[in-house]
Amino acid sequence: MVFAGLAFAAVAVIVTFTAIAIFFKLALKLILLPLLLVKWIVMGVVLMVVGPILFLAGIVAVFAMMVPLLPFVVLGGIVWLLVRATRRPAVVA
């Protein structure tokens, strides 16, 4: 019985603290909403400037990582050409 009472009290305290925390969180967000809007606008402008630069850097990085694989690409092309050359042409009926 005692444990059940302690568990009920613990749940009541946790629910109360959670409700108070949610209230303060909503109030703080409502107070700081203008700053959040300014932050979103600034981040959008920064992303429009930095986004293309990051895109180009990503393309350069991908090509830099593909350079070691070029011998395998050449070998695959040679094998493909050999297999294609030895294959019979399809007959159109």
C-alpha positions in Angstrom: 0.0 0.0 0.0 2.8 2.4 0.9 4.6 1.8 -2.4 1.4 2.4 -4.3 0.9 5.7 -2.5 4.5 6.7 -3.2 4.2 5.8 -6.8 1.0 7.8 -7.1 2.7 10.8 -5.5 5.7 10.5 -7.8 3.5 10.4 -10.8 1.5 13.4 -9.6 4.7 15.4 -9.0 6.1 14.5 -12.5 2.8 15.4 -14.2 2.7 18.7 -12.3 6.3 19.6 -13.2 5.6 18.6 -16.9 2.5 20.8 -17.1 4.4 23.8 -15.6 7.4 23.2 -18.0 5.1 23.1 -21.0 3.4 26.3 -19.8 6.7 28.1 -19.4 8.0 26.7 -22.8 4.9 28.0 -24.6 5.1 31.4 -22.9 8.8 31.7 -23.7 8.2 30.8 -27.3 5.4 33.4 -27.5 7.7 36.0 -26.1 10.6 35.1 -28.4 8.5 34.6 -31.5 9.7 37.9 -33.2 13.3 36.8 -32.6 12.6 33.4 -34.1 11.1 35.0 -37.2 14.2 37.2 -37.6 16.4 34.1 -37.1 14.5 32.2 -39.8 14.8 35.1 -42.3 18.5 35.5 -41.6 19.1 31.8 -41.9 17.2 31.8 -45.2 19.3 34.6 -46.7 22.5 32.9 -45.4 21.5 29.6 -47.0 20.8 31.3 -50.3 24.4 32.6 -50.3 26.2 29.6 -48.8 24.0 26.9 -50.4 25.5 27.1 -53.9 29.0 27.2 -52.5 28.4 24.1 -50.5 26.8 22.4 -53.5 29.9 23.1 -55.7 32.2 21.9 -52.8 30.2 18.7 -52.6 30.5 18.1 -56.4 34.2 18.7 -56.2 34.5 16.3 -53.2 32.5 13.6 -55.1 34.8 13.8 -58.1 37.9 13.8 -55.9 36.6 10.6 -54.3 35.9 9.0 -57.7 39.5 9.6 -59.0 40.9 6.4 -57.4 38.1 4.4 -59.0 38.9 5.5 -62.6 41.1 2.4 -63.4 38.2 0.2 -62.5 35.9 2.3 -64.8 38.3 1.9 -67.7 38.6 -1.8 -67.1 34.8 -2.2 -67.0 34.6 -0.2 -70.2 37.1 -2.5 -71.9 35.3 -5.6 -70.7 32.0 -4.2 -71.9 33.4 -3.4 -75.4 34.8 -7.0 -75.7 31.6 -8.6 -74.6 29.6 -6.3 -76.9 31.9 -7.1 -79.9 31.5 -10.9 -79.5 27.8 -10.9 -79.1 25.7 -11.8 -82.2 23.4 -9.1 -83.5 19.7 -9.6 -82.8 17.6 -10.8 -85.8 14.5 -8.7 -86.6 11.7 -10.8 -87.8 
